[in-house]
Structures are given as C-alpha cells and as structure tokens.
Amino acid sequence: MEHIRTGDAGERAAAEHLRKAGYAILALKYRARPGEVDIVADHGGTLVFAEVKTRRGALYGTPAEAVTARKQGKIMATALCYMKQHGLYDRPMRFDVIEVMMTGNVAKLNHIVNAFGR
C-alpha cells in the first residue's frame, strides 16, 4: 500500500507542477480499454499525455527507465481512445514523462518533454 501512496503523491506533485507551468489539466488517471494515462493536459493547443513515475530511491533505476516500449504502446493506444472519445482528431499531441523522486514528503521533479520522441 505504501507504493500506492507514493505514486499518488507523485501524481499530485506532477499535476501541480504542470498547472504552475501554464498547462490546463483535462483529466487525471484517464482509463480506457488499453490502459491508463496519468495526466491529460492542454499546453498551448497541444494535447499532452503525461506518464508520472515516482520513486523513493534509485535502487531500481531512474523513474523514466520504467516507461518501457510496451508501456509506451499502451499509453499511445489509450491516448488515441481519449482523442476519439473527445473528438480531438486534429489536435497536435505529445507524450511526456514526469519523473518524481520523493525524499520524505519532498518531491523533486524532472519533466521530460516529448519523451517518446515520435
């Protein structure tokens, strides 16, 4: 259960980071048949599908390393479901990863823009 609380805290910190950076949050934990997208946001007319990975240490590598090619595929398929559901076919989009390293209750974020590079 501790990992769920850690993940939720990371997602809250990431959403707040995006809000402060001028992003409009459209959905949190959007779920569709293929999977889940942690944050869907609008940034200057571009749809941003953000995967948030939170860690309390580097024992298992960086948070971004956990976003495997398989995970990327699920995120992309889920993003297409979101776009179809909301009629947003003509909008530019990108996929970001937000790494969150937690030390106690303090979150340090690394926002990787266009992380999938596609």
PyRosetta script that sets phi, psi and omega in degrees:
from pyrosetta import init, pose_from_sequence

init()
pose = pose_from_sequence("MEHIRTGDAGERAAAEHLRKAGYAILALKYRARPGEVDIVADHGGTLVFAEVKTRRGALYGTPAEAVTARKQGKIMATALCYMKQHGLYDRPMRFDVIEVMMTGNVAKLNHIVNAFGR")
pose.set_psi(1, -28.1)
pose.set_omega(1, -179.1)
pose.set_phi(2, -62.1)
pose.set_psi(2, -38.2)
pose.set_omega(2, -179.8)
pose.set_phi(3, -65.7)
pose.set_psi(3, -30.0)
pose.set_omega(3, 177.5)
pose.set_phi(4, -69.2)
pose.set_psi(4, -43.5)
pose.set_omega(4, 177.3)
pose.set_phi(5, -63.0)
pose.set_psi(5, -39.7)
pose.set_omega(5, 178.6)
pose.set_phi(6, -63.3)
pose.set_psi(6, -45.3)
pose.set_omega(6, 179.1)
pose.set_phi(7, -62.8)
pose.set_psi(7, -42.8)
pose.set_omega(7, 178.2)
pose.set_phi(8, -63.0)
pose.set_psi(8, -41.0)
pose.set_omega(8, 178.3)
pose.set_phi(9, -63.6)
pose.set_psi(9, -40.1)
pose.set_omega(9, 177.6)
pose.set_phi(10, -64.1)
pose.set_psi(10, -41.3)
pose.set_omega(10, 179.3)
pose.set_phi(11, -66.5)
pose.set_psi(11, -39.1)
pose.set_omega(11, 176.6)
pose.set_phi(12, -63.2)
pose.set_psi(12, -44.1)
pose.set_omega(12, 179.4)
pose.set_phi(13, -63.3)
pose.set_psi(13, -40.1)
pose.set_omega(13, -179.9)
pose.set_phi(14, -66.9)
pose.set_psi(14, -42.4)
pose.set_omega(14, 178.7)
pose.set_phi(15, -62.9)
pose.set_psi(15, -41.7)
pose.set_omega(15, 178.6)
pose.set_phi(16, -64.7)
pose.set_psi(16, -41.1)
pose.set_omega(16, 176.6)
pose.set_phi(17, -57.7)
pose.set_psi(17, -46.2)
pose.set_omega(17, -179.5)
pose.set_phi(18, -65.3)
pose.set_psi(18, -42.7)
pose.set_omega(18, 178.3)
pose.set_phi(19, -58.1)
pose.set_psi(19, -46.7)
pose.set_omega(19, -179.7)
pose.set_phi(20, -64.1)
pose.set_psi(20, -26.9)
pose.set_omega(20, 179.8)
pose.set_phi(21, -87.4)
pose.set_psi(21, 5.3)
pose.set_omega(21, 175.6)
pose.set_phi(22, 94.2)
pose.set_psi(22, 10.1)
pose.set_omega(22, 176.7)
pose.set_phi(23, -82.4)
pose.set_psi(23, 144.6)
pose.set_omega(23, 172.8)
pose.set_phi(24, -98.7)
pose.set_psi(24, 119.3)
pose.set_omega(24, -179.7)
pose.set_phi(25, -77.5)
pose.set_psi(25, 122.9)
pose.set_omega(25, -179.9)
pose.set_phi(26, -98.6)
pose.set_psi(26, -33.0)
pose.set_omega(26, -179.5)
pose.set_phi(27, -159.3)
pose.set_psi(27, 146.7)
pose.set_omega(27, 172.7)
pose.set_phi(28, -118.5)
pose.set_psi(28, 136.4)
pose.set_omega(28, 179.9)
pose.set_phi(29, 52.4)
pose.set_psi(29, 50.6)
pose.set_omega(29, 177.7)
pose.set_phi(30, -69.3)
pose.set_psi(30, 126.2)
pose.set_omega(30, -178.7)
pose.set_phi(31, -117.4)
pose.set_psi(31, 139.6)
pose.set_omega(31, 173.7)
pose.set_phi(32, -144.5)
pose.set_psi(32, 177.1)
pose.set_omega(32, -175.7)
pose.set_phi(33, -52.4)
pose.set_psi(33, -44.4)
pose.set_omega(33, -177.9)
pose.set_phi(34, -68.4)
pose.set_psi(34, -27.6)
pose.set_omega(34, -176.7)
pose.set_phi(35, 165.1)
pose.set_psi(35, -146.2)
pose.set_omega(35, -176.2)
pose.set_phi(36, -135.5)
pose.set_psi(36, 144.9)
pose.set_omega(36, 170.1)
pose.set_phi(37, -115.4)
pose.set_psi(37, 127.4)
pose.set_omega(37, -175.2)
pose.set_phi(38, -63.3)
pose.set_psi(38, -47.6)
pose.set_omega(38, -177.8)
pose.set_phi(39, -138.9)
pose.set_psi(39, 131.8)
pose.set_omega(39, 170.7)
pose.set_phi(40, -113.7)
pose.set_psi(40, 127.7)
pose.set_omega(40, -176.9)
pose.set_phi(41, -139.5)
pose.set_psi(41, 164.3)
pose.set_omega(41, 173.4)
pose.set_phi(42, -113.3)
pose.set_psi(42, 130.1)
pose.set_omega(42, 177.1)
pose.set_phi(43, -132.1)
pose.set_psi(43, 98.7)
pose.set_omega(43, 179.0)
pose.set_phi(44, 61.7)
pose.set_psi(44, 34.4)
pose.set_omega(44, -179.9)
pose.set_phi(45, 92.0)
pose.set_psi(45, -6.7)
pose.set_omega(45, 177.0)
pose.set_phi(46, -97.9)
pose.set_psi(46, 130.7)
pose.set_omega(46, 173.9)
pose.set_phi(47, -76.1)
pose.set_psi(47, 130.2)
pose.set_omega(47, -179.7)
pose.set_phi(48, -117.3)
pose.set_psi(48, 121.3)
pose.set_omega(48, 176.3)
pose.set_phi(49, -105.9)
pose.set_psi(49, 111.2)
pose.set_omega(49, -172.6)
pose.set_phi(50, -109.7)
pose.set_psi(50, 129.7)
pose.set_omega(50, 172.5)
pose.set_phi(51, -98.9)
pose.set_psi(51, 127.3)
pose.set_omega(51, -179.7)
pose.set_phi(52, -106.9)
pose.set_psi(52, 126.5)
pose.set_omega(52, 176.7)
pose.set_phi(53, -122.6)
pose.set_psi(53, 123.4)
pose.set_omega(53, -175.5)
pose.set_phi(54, -116.6)
pose.set_psi(54, 138.2)
pose.set_omega(54, 178.1)
pose.set_phi(55, -137.6)
pose.set_psi(55, 155.0)
pose.set_omega(55, 174.2)
pose.set_phi(56, -103.7)
pose.set_psi(56, -4.4)
pose.set_omega(56, 178.9)
pose.set_phi(57, -167.0)
pose.set_psi(57, 173.7)
pose.set_omega(57, -176.1)
pose.set_phi(58, -100.9)
pose.set_psi(58, 14.0)
pose.set_omega(58, -177.3)
pose.set_phi(59, -54.8)
pose.set_psi(59, -37.6)
pose.set_omega(59, -176.7)
pose.set_phi(60, -105.5)
pose.set_psi(60, 21.6)
pose.set_omega(60, 179.6)
pose.set_phi(61, 93.3)
pose.set_psi(61, -177.6)
pose.set_omega(61, -179.8)
pose.set_phi(62, -73.8)
pose.set_psi(62, 155.4)
pose.set_omega(62, 177.5)
pose.set_phi(63, -57.2)
pose.set_psi(63, -40.5)
pose.set_omega(63, -177.8)
pose.set_phi(64, -63.6)
pose.set_psi(64, -29.4)
pose.set_omega(64, 178.9)
pose.set_phi(65, -64.2)
pose.set_psi(65, -19.5)
pose.set_omega(65, 179.0)
pose.set_phi(66, -79.3)
pose.set_psi(66, -8.6)
pose.set_omega(66, 178.4)
pose.set_phi(67, -91.8)
pose.set_psi(67, 81.8)
pose.set_omega(67, -176.0)
pose.set_phi(68, -72.9)
pose.set_psi(68, 170.8)
pose.set_omega(68, 177.3)
pose.set_phi(69, -59.3)
pose.set_psi(69, -38.3)
pose.set_omega(69, 178.0)
pose.set_phi(70, -63.7)
pose.set_psi(70, -44.6)
pose.set_omega(70, 178.8)
pose.set_phi(71, -63.7)
pose.set_psi(71, -41.4)
pose.set_omega(71, 177.7)
pose.set_phi(72, -58.8)
pose.set_psi(72, -42.4)
pose.set_omega(72, 178.6)
pose.set_phi(73, -60.8)
pose.set_psi(73, -42.4)
pose.set_omega(73, 178.8)
pose.set_phi(74, -65.2)
pose.set_psi(74, -40.6)
pose.set_omega(74, 179.3)
pose.set_phi(75, -64.1)
pose.set_psi(75, -43.5)
pose.set_omega(75, 180.0)
pose.set_phi(76, -64.1)
pose.set_psi(76, -42.4)
pose.set_omega(76, 179.0)
pose.set_phi(77, -64.7)
pose.set_psi(77, -39.4)
pose.set_omega(77, 178.4)
pose.set_phi(78, -67.6)
pose.set_psi(78, -38.5)
pose.set_omega(78, 177.6)
pose.set_phi(79, -61.3)
pose.set_psi(79, -40.7)
pose.set_omega(79, 178.2)
pose.set_phi(80, -64.0)
pose.set_psi(80, -36.7)
pose.set_omega(80, 175.3)
pose.set_phi(81, -61.5)
pose.set_psi(81, -43.9)
pose.set_omega(81, 179.3)
pose.set_phi(82, -60.6)
pose.set_psi(82, -46.7)
pose.set_omega(82, -178.4)
pose.set_phi(83, -63.0)
pose.set_psi(83, -41.8)
pose.set_omega(83, 178.9)
pose.set_phi(84, -65.1)
pose.set_psi(84, -46.1)
pose.set_omega(84, -178.4)
pose.set_phi(85, -59.9)
pose.set_psi(85, -34.4)
pose.set_omega(85, -175.8)
pose.set_phi(86, -104.0)
pose.set_psi(86, 7.0)
pose.set_omega(86, 178.0)
pose.set_phi(87, 62.3)
pose.set_psi(87, 41.3)
pose.set_omega(87, -174.6)
pose.set_phi(88, -110.1)
pose.set_psi(88, 41.6)
pose.set_omega(88, -175.5)
pose.set_phi(89, -63.6)
pose.set_psi(89, -30.3)
pose.set_omega(89, -173.0)
pose.set_phi(90, -93.3)
pose.set_psi(90, 4.1)
pose.set_omega(90, -176.7)
pose.set_phi(91, -86.8)
pose.set_psi(91, 138.0)
pose.set_omega(91, 171.2)
pose.set_phi(92, -66.2)
pose.set_psi(92, 151.8)
pose.set_omega(92, -179.2)
pose.set_phi(93, -145.4)
pose.set_psi(93, 160.7)
pose.set_omega(93, 174.9)
pose.set_phi(94, -152.4)
pose.set_psi(94, 167.0)
pose.set_omega(94, -179.1)
pose.set_phi(95, -120.5)
pose.set_psi(95, 121.6)
pose.set_omega(95, 179.4)
pose.set_phi(96, -111.2)
pose.set_psi(96, 157.7)
pose.set_omega(96, 170.3)
pose.set_phi(97, -122.6)
pose.set_psi(97, 133.2)
pose.set_omega(97, 175.9)
pose.set_phi(98, -115.4)
pose.set_psi(98, 111.9)
pose.set_omega(98, 176.8)
pose.set_phi(99, -84.9)
pose.set_psi(99, 133.7)
pose.set_omega(99, 177.3)
pose.set_phi(100, -126.1)
pose.set_psi(100, 121.2)
pose.set_omega(100, 174.6)
pose.set_phi(101, -107.1)
pose.set_psi(101, 120.0)
pose.set_omega(101, -177.8)
pose.set_phi(102, -98.9)
pose.set_psi(102, 130.2)
pose.set_omega(102, 171.1)
pose.set_phi(103, -124.3)
pose.set_psi(103, 104.5)
pose.set_omega(103, -171.7)
pose.set_phi(104, 64.3)
pose.set_psi(104, -123.6)
pose.set_omega(104, 177.3)
pose.set_phi(105, -102.9)
pose.set_psi(105, 11.1)
pose.set_omega(105, -178.6)
pose.set_phi(106, -100.2)
pose.set_psi(106, 127.9)
pose.set_omega(106, -179.2)
pose.set_phi(107, -105.2)
pose.set_psi(107, 131.2)
pose.set_omega(107, 172.5)
pose.set_phi(108, -112.3)
pose.set_psi(108, 123.6)
pose.set_omega(108, -173.9)
pose.set_phi(109, -108.9)
pose.set_psi(109, 147.2)
pose.set_omega(109, 172.0)
pose.set_phi(110, -130.8)
pose.set_psi(110, 109.0)
pose.set_omega(110, -176.9)
pose.set_phi(111, -93.9)
pose.set_psi(111, 113.8)
pose.set_omega(111, 179.2)
pose.set_phi(112, -99.6)
pose.set_psi(112, 106.3)
pose.set_omega(112, -177.9)
pose.set_phi(113, -80.2)
pose.set_psi(113, 137.7)
pose.set_omega(113, -179.8)
pose.set_phi(114, 53.7)
pose.set_psi(114, 48.6)
pose.set_omega(114, -172.5)
pose.set_phi(115, -63.9)
pose.set_psi(115, -28.4)
pose.set_omega(115, -176.7)
pose.set_phi(116, -83.5)
pose.set_psi(116, -17.8)
pose.set_omega(116, 175.3)
pose.set_phi(117, 62.8)
pose.set_psi(117, 29.9)
pose.set_omega(117, 179.8)
pose.set_phi(118, -113.1)
pose.dump_pdb("model.pdb")
